[in-house]
Amino acid sequence: MQTEISGGKLPRLTGRFFGMKGFTDVAAMAITDCKRTFPDGAYLIIGPVLNGGIISADGKVDVGANIQLLRQLIRLYTERGVPIFSQLDYKDPLDYFRLLWEQESKTRNNRYCTLIYSDFYRPLIMSERIRGVYFVPNTTRSRTAKHARKLLEAIKKPELDVEDDIYSEALHRVLH
């Protein structure tokens, strides 16, 4: 599936995502998948993707590199035996509904789609299968990370920082 609007038309949701109506449907599927895949629970890794993180030579956020960094972090923690649930498996429908929101919200001044947090990340974090969240360094600009930290504190689940050695290795893999 494409993640950009070309000619003003949104791409279609296909496969198992076909027929979804919004972020809550994506969250419900993610929670079901997490329960099936990780009966004893798992952790999430949250870091900047669209706002911050890895910056390219031209000074712009490198979304592709930020996604690759998350993939590498998930891989490294998984290789070390830490159960990590990958929200990246839901990137296509999340992008679809974010782009739809952006298209419908062109007259609004709010440039952040809060539904990504309230309707996807919040229910996922609140589910019994998510044990806690690892945060990528430099998430100070990430609104999702800010909301997630507040929620974790309120529900008494662990807020963990990605370990320096794992972050360094993942970053090296992405940049080299």
Secondary structure, DSSP 8 states (H G I E B T S, - for coil): ---S-BTTB-----GGGTT--SHHHHHHHHHHHHHHH-TT-EEEEE--SSSSSSB-TTSSB-HHHHHHHHHHHHHHHHHTT--B--GGGGHHHHHHHHHHHHHHTTT-S--S-THIIIIIIHHHHHSTTEEEEEE-S--TT-HHHHHHHHHHHHHT--EEE--HHHHHHHHHHHH-
